[in-house]
């Protein structure tokens, strides 16, 4: 069992396992992420103000977050005087200082906010308060924050890499992970085009509805049944 077609192919290639022996059971988003409240942004932690971009997940090299910080600096110049920031929710594995330094060098140290690990209620507040989820990762086996963001009605701007396109489909903006200019353009477009945001919200909610833990459980149970029947 694995959680994406991308991972299915990776497993088959790495271990020589026949594809027909690997079943994809996509992950789901907890129903609580869909329980949006327009006033939920008031429960955001001190130091965070709207509008902000959000990244959810541990901070490490493959997450490619420097591309978003550079794009953020470009977007801030084009959106001035809007004080757009990037909020990072996840454990820092050695890249956080470098990300903050990029912002500080551009004269906007306050633009990168590092929260570390957050509680689920806080995570829900962040999703619902964010202008968009940014997900520039180069390699993901699935990418659960993408589903959680879409389930929250939050636009997703993400890399066209690994499993990410099969999770987002056409509901989000997919970009070359190395094209900082295009990331900046996409951020500005989402921030300034209400019709685009409305469409992404609608498409994201529809896409997220495909990913449920009930579906994951049904597929998993079916695999267990087939294995048990085959072992008799």
JODAMO-V697850 format. One record per pair of residues at least 4 apart in sequence whose ideal C-beta (glycine too) atoms are under 8 Angstrom apart, sorted by sequence separation. I is the first residue (numbers start at 1). J is the second residue. D is the distance in Angstrom with one decimal. If there is no record, write none. Layout:
I_J_D + I_J_D
This chain:
3_7_6.1 + 4_8_6.9 + 5_9_6.6 + 6_10_6.5 + 7_11_6.1 + 8_12_6.5 + 9_13_6.2 + 10_14_6.0 + 11_15_5.9 + 12_16_7.4 + 17_21_5.6 + 18_22_7.7 + 29_33_5.1 + 31_35_7.3 + 36_40_6.8 + 44_48_4.6 + 48_52_6.2 + 59_63_6.3 + 64_68_7.8 + 65_69_6.4 + 66_70_6.3 + 67_71_6.3 + 68_72_6.0 + 69_73_6.8 + 70_74_6.8 + 71_75_6.1 + 72_76_6.2 + 73_77_7.0 + 74_78_6.6 + 75_79_5.7 + 76_80_6.6 + 92_96_3.8 + 95_99_6.1 + 96_100_6.4 + 97_101_6.2 + 98_102_6.8 + 99_103_7.1 + 100_104_6.1 + 101_105_6.1 + 102_106_6.7 + 104_108_7.6 + 118_122_4.2 + 119_123_6.8 + 120_124_6.5 + 121_125_6.6 + 122_126_6.3 + 123_127_6.5 + 124_128_6.3 + 125_129_5.9 + 126_130_6.0 + 143_147_7.6 + 144_148_6.2 + 145_149_6.0 + 146_150_6.5 + 147_151_6.1 + 148_152_6.4 + 150_154_7.1 + 160_164_6.9 + 161_165_7.8 + 163_167_6.0 + 164_168_6.0 + 165_169_7.4 + 168_172_4.2 + 175_179_6.1 + 179_183_6.4 + 180_184_6.4 + 181_185_6.4 + 182_186_6.2 + 183_187_6.5 + 184_188_6.5 + 185_189_6.2 + 186_190_6.3 + 187_191_6.2 + 188_192_5.9 + 189_193_5.4 + 193_197_6.6 + 194_198_6.2 + 195_199_6.4 + 196_200_6.2 + 197_201_6.2 + 198_202_6.4 + 199_203_6.0 + 200_204_5.7 + 201_205_6.5 + 202_206_6.6 + 203_207_6.1 + 204_208_6.1 + 205_209_6.6 + 206_210_7.9 + 207_211_7.8 + 211_215_7.2 + 212_216_7.1 + 213_217_6.2 + 214_218_6.4 + 215_219_6.5 + 216_220_6.2 + 217_221_6.1 + 218_222_6.4 + 219_223_6.7 + 220_224_6.6 + 221_225_6.3 + 222_226_6.4 + 223_227_6.3 + 224_228_6.2 + 225_229_6.2 + 226_230_6.2 + 227_231_6.4 + 228_232_7.3 + 2_7_4.3 + 12_17_5.2 + 17_22_6.0 + 29_34_7.6 + 44_49_7.9 + 58_63_7.4 + 79_84_5.8 + 103_108_5.1 + 104_109_4.1 + 106_111_7.7 + 118_123_5.3 + 149_154_4.3 + 159_164_5.5 + 160_165_5.8 + 210_215_7.7 + 2_8_5.4 + 11_17_5.9 + 12_18_7.2 + 44_50_7.9 + 57_63_6.2 + 59_65_6.4 + 76_82_7.6 + 103_109_5.6 + 127_133_7.3 + 137_143_7.0 + 149_155_7.8 + 150_156_5.9 + 158_164_5.1 + 168_174_6.3 + 176_182_6.4 + 190_196_6.2 + 12_19_5.2 + 76_83_7.5 + 103_110_7.7 + 115_122_8.0 + 149_156_5.1 + 175_182_5.2 + 189_196_6.1 + 190_197_6.1 + 55_63_7.5 + 76_84_5.3 + 88_96_7.2 + 103_111_4.6 + 118_126_6.9 + 135_143_6.6 + 175_183_5.9 + 2_11_6.0 + 41_50_5.9 + 75_84_6.1 + 100_109_6.8 + 103_112_4.4 + 165_174_5.8 + 9_19_7.7 + 12_22_6.3 + 55_65_6.4 + 102_112_7.6 + 135_145_6.5 + 146_156_5.4 + 158_168_5.7 + 164_174_7.1 + 190_200_7.2 + 8_19_6.6 + 11_22_5.8 + 88_99_7.3 + 135_146_5.9 + 175_186_6.0 + 72_84_6.7 + 100_112_5.1 + 133_145_6.4 + 146_158_6.2 + 156_168_5.8 + 55_68_6.9 + 72_85_7.7 + 99_112_5.5 + 133_146_7.0 + 173_186_4.9 + 8_22_4.8 + 72_86_5.2 + 100_114_6.9 + 158_172_5.6 + 160_174_4.2 + 53_68_7.3 + 99_114_7.7 + 143_158_7.5 + 156_171_7.1 + 157_172_6.5 + 158_173_7.2 + 159_174_7.1 + 160_175_6.1 + 8_24_5.4 + 133_149_3.8 + 156_172_3.5 + 157_173_4.7 + 158_174_5.9 + 159_175_6.3 + 160_176_6.2 + 161_177_5.3 + 173_189_7.8 + 7_24_7.8 + 69_86_6.5 + 155_172_6.7 + 156_173_7.3 + 158_175_7.3 + 159_176_7.6 + 160_177_7.3 + 173_190_7.1 + 68_86_6.4 + 96_114_5.2 + 146_164_6.8 + 150_168_7.6 + 155_173_7.5 + 157_175_6.9 + 159_177_4.0 + 5_24_5.7 + 53_72_6.7 + 130_149_7.6 + 143_162_8.0 + 2_22_6.1 + 4_24_6.2 + 143_163_6.0 + 147_167_6.5 + 1_22_7.6 + 2_23_7.6 + 3_24_6.8 + 127_148_6.2 + 133_154_5.4 + 135_156_6.5 + 137_158_7.7 + 138_159_6.6 + 140_161_7.7 + 141_162_7.5 + 142_163_5.5 + 143_164_5.3 + 146_167_5.0 + 150_171_6.0 + 1_23_5.5 + 2_24_6.1 + 3_25_6.3 + 4_26_6.6 + 92_114_6.5 + 127_149_5.6 + 132_154_6.4 + 133_155_7.2 + 135_157_7.1 + 136_158_7.2 + 137_159_5.7 + 139_161_6.8 + 140_162_4.9 + 141_163_5.9 + 146_168_5.7 + 150_172_7.3 + 1_24_8.0 + 2_25_7.4 + 3_26_5.7 + 65_88_7.3 + 132_155_4.4 + 133_156_4.8 + 134_157_5.2 + 135_158_4.0 + 136_159_5.2 + 138_161_5.4 + 139_162_4.8 + 140_163_5.2 + 1_25_5.4 + 3_27_5.2 + 88_112_7.0 + 92_116_6.9 + 128_152_5.4 + 130_154_5.4 + 131_155_7.5 + 132_156_6.9 + 133_157_7.0 + 134_158_7.6 + 135_159_6.6 + 137_161_6.8 + 138_162_7.1 + 140_164_5.8 + 143_167_5.1 + 85_110_6.8 + 86_111_6.3 + 88_113_6.8 + 91_116_6.2 + 123_148_7.7 + 127_152_3.8 + 128_153_7.4 + 132_157_5.4 + 133_158_7.6 + 137_162_7.3 + 142_167_6.5 + 85_111_4.9 + 86_112_5.3 + 87_113_4.7 + 88_114_5.0 + 89_115_5.0 + 90_116_7.4 + 91_117_5.4 + 128_154_7.1 + 146_172_7.3 + 157_183_7.3 + 83_110_7.8 + 84_111_7.3 + 85_112_7.1 + 86_113_7.0 + 88_115_6.5 + 89_116_7.8 + 90_117_6.8 + 127_154_5.3 + 137_164_6.9 + 173_200_7.5 + 83_111_7.8 + 85_113_5.8 + 87_115_6.5 + 89_117_7.6 + 124_152_7.2 + 172_200_6.5 + 59_88_6.1 + 66_95_7.7 + 73_102_7.3 + 89_118_4.9 + 135_164_6.9 + 157_186_5.1 + 171_200_6.8 + 65_95_6.6 + 69_99_5.2 + 73_103_6.9 + 157_187_6.8 + 51_82_6.6 + 53_84_6.9 + 55_86_6.8 + 59_90_5.6 + 72_103_7.6 + 172_203_7.9 + 52_84_6.8 + 53_85_7.2 + 54_86_7.8 + 55_87_7.3 + 57_89_7.8 + 58_90_4.4 + 59_91_7.0 + 63_95_7.7 + 66_98_6.9 + 70_102_6.5 + 76_108_6.3 + 171_203_4.0 + 172_204_6.7 + 51_84_5.6 + 52_85_4.6 + 53_86_4.9 + 54_87_5.1 + 55_88_5.2 + 56_89_5.0 + 57_90_4.8 + 58_91_4.7 + 59_92_4.6 + 60_93_4.1 + 66_99_6.4 + 69_102_4.6 + 73_106_4.4 + 89_122_7.9 + 157_190_6.5 + 170_203_6.8 + 171_204_4.7 + 49_83_7.1 + 51_85_7.9 + 52_86_6.8 + 53_87_7.0 + 55_89_7.0 + 56_90_6.3 + 58_92_7.6 + 59_93_5.9 + 60_94_6.9 + 61_95_6.4 + 65_99_5.7 + 69_103_6.0 + 89_123_6.5 + 52_87_5.0 + 54_89_6.8 + 55_90_7.3 + 58_93_5.7 + 59_94_7.8 + 60_95_6.1 + 73_108_6.6 + 76_111_6.5 + 155_190_5.4 + 171_206_7.0 + 49_85_7.4 + 59_95_5.1 + 66_102_6.3 + 171_207_3.9 + 48_85_7.5 + 59_96_5.3 + 89_126_5.9 + 171_208_8.0 + 73_111_7.2 + 169_207_5.4 + 48_87_5.9 + 72_111_6.1 + 87_126_6.4 + 136_175_7.8 + 138_177_5.3 + 168_207_7.1 + 59_99_7.3 + 72_112_7.8 + 137_177_7.4 + 136_177_5.5 + 155_196_7.9 + 69_111_7.9 + 155_197_5.8 + 69_112_6.2 + 87_130_7.2 + 156_200_7.4 + 167_211_7.7 + 155_200_4.0 + 155_201_6.5 + 84_131_7.5 + 136_183_7.0 + 154_201_7.6 + 86_134_7.2 + 153_201_4.7 + 156_204_6.4 + 134_183_7.8 + 155_204_6.7 + 154_204_7.1 + 153_204_6.6 + 153_205_5.8 + 134_187_7.5 + 151_204_7.7 + 150_204_3.5 + 151_205_7.0 + 59_114_7.7 + 132_187_7.2 + 149_204_7.2 + 150_205_6.6 + 150_207_5.4 + 151_208_3.8 + 132_190_5.1 + 150_208_3.9 + 151_209_7.8 + 131_190_6.8 + 132_191_7.9 + 131_191_6.0 + 148_208_8.0 + 151_211_7.9 + 52_113_7.5 + 147_208_5.4 + 147_211_4.7 + 48_113_5.9 + 47_113_6.1 + 68_134_4.9 + 56_123_6.9 + 68_136_5.2 + 67_136_5.0 + 45_115_6.9 + 56_126_7.4 + 56_127_7.8 + 65_136_6.4 + 54_126_5.5 + 64_136_4.4 + 54_127_6.9 + 63_136_7.0 + 64_137_5.9 + 63_137_5.0 + 64_138_5.1 + 62_137_6.2 + 63_138_7.8 + 54_130_3.8 + 62_138_5.2 + 45_122_6.9 + 52_129_7.2 + 53_130_6.5 + 56_133_6.9 + 62_139_5.0 + 43_121_7.9 + 52_130_6.0 + 53_131_6.1 + 54_132_7.3 + 55_133_7.1 + 57_135_7.9 + 43_122_7.9 + 50_129_6.0 + 52_131_6.4 + 53_132_5.6 + 54_133_5.3 + 55_134_5.5 + 51_131_4.3 + 53_133_7.6 + 54_134_7.1 + 55_135_6.8 + 57_137_7.6 + 44_125_5.6 + 48_129_7.7 + 50_131_7.3 + 53_134_4.9 + 43_125_4.8 + 44_126_7.0 + 40_124_7.2 + 41_125_7.0 + 40_125_5.1 + 44_129_5.3 + 41_128_6.8 + 32_120_7.4 + 40_128_4.6 + 41_129_3.8 + 57_145_5.8 + 35_124_7.5 + 40_129_6.5 + 56_145_3.9 + 30_120_8.0 + 55_145_7.9 + 33_124_6.1 + 37_128_7.0 + 32_124_6.3 + 36_128_5.0 + 56_148_7.2 + 56_149_7.6 + 33_127_6.4 + 54_149_7.6 + 64_159_7.0 + 54_154_7.5 + 84_187_7.7 + 74_180_7.3 + 78_184_7.4 + 74_181_7.5 + 84_191_6.9 + 71_180_5.3 + 75_184_5.1 + 79_188_6.3 + 82_191_7.3 + 67_177_6.5 + 70_180_4.8 + 71_181_7.9 + 74_184_3.7 + 78_188_5.3 + 67_178_6.8 + 71_183_3.6 + 72_184_7.8 + 75_187_4.2 + 79_191_6.0 + 64_177_5.4 + 67_180_5.4 + 70_183_7.8 + 71_184_4.1 + 75_188_5.2 + 79_192_7.4 + 70_184_7.8 + 27_142_5.5 + 29_144_7.3 + 33_148_4.9 + 68_183_6.3 + 71_186_8.0 + 72_187_6.9 + 26_142_7.2 + 36_152_6.2 + 67_183_5.9 + 71_187_5.9 + 75_191_7.1 + 27_144_5.4 + 34_151_5.0 + 36_153_5.8 + 29_147_4.4 + 30_148_7.8 + 33_151_4.4 + 34_152_6.9 + 28_147_7.0 + 29_148_4.8 + 33_152_5.0 + 27_147_6.9 + 29_150_7.8 + 29_151_4.2 + 10_141_7.7 + 7_141_4.5 + 53_187_6.8 + 6_141_7.1 + 7_142_7.1 + 4_141_6.1 + 3_141_6.3 + 4_142_5.1 + 2_141_7.4 + 3_142_4.4 + 51_191_6.7 + 26_167_7.8 + 6_162_5.4 + 7_163_6.4 + 6_163_3.8 + 5_163_7.5 + 4_163_4.0 + 3_163_7.9 + 6_166_6.4 + 5_166_5.7 + 4_166_6.0 + 4_167_7.1 + 34_205_7.8 + 34_208_7.7 + 29_208_5.8 + 29_211_5.9 + 28_211_4.8 + 29_212_7.6 + 30_213_7.3 + 26_210_7.9 + 27_211_6.5 + 28_212_4.4 + 26_211_5.6 + 28_213_3.9 + 27_213_7.8 + 28_214_7.3 + 28_215_6.4 + 28_216_5.3 + 26_215_7.1 + 27_216_6.2 + 25_215_7.9 + 26_216_6.6 + 25_216_5.0 + 25_219_4.1 + 24_219_7.7 + 25_220_5.3 + 23_219_6.6 + 25_223_7.5 + 23_223_5.1 + 1_219_7.9 + 1_220_6.3 + 1_223_5.9
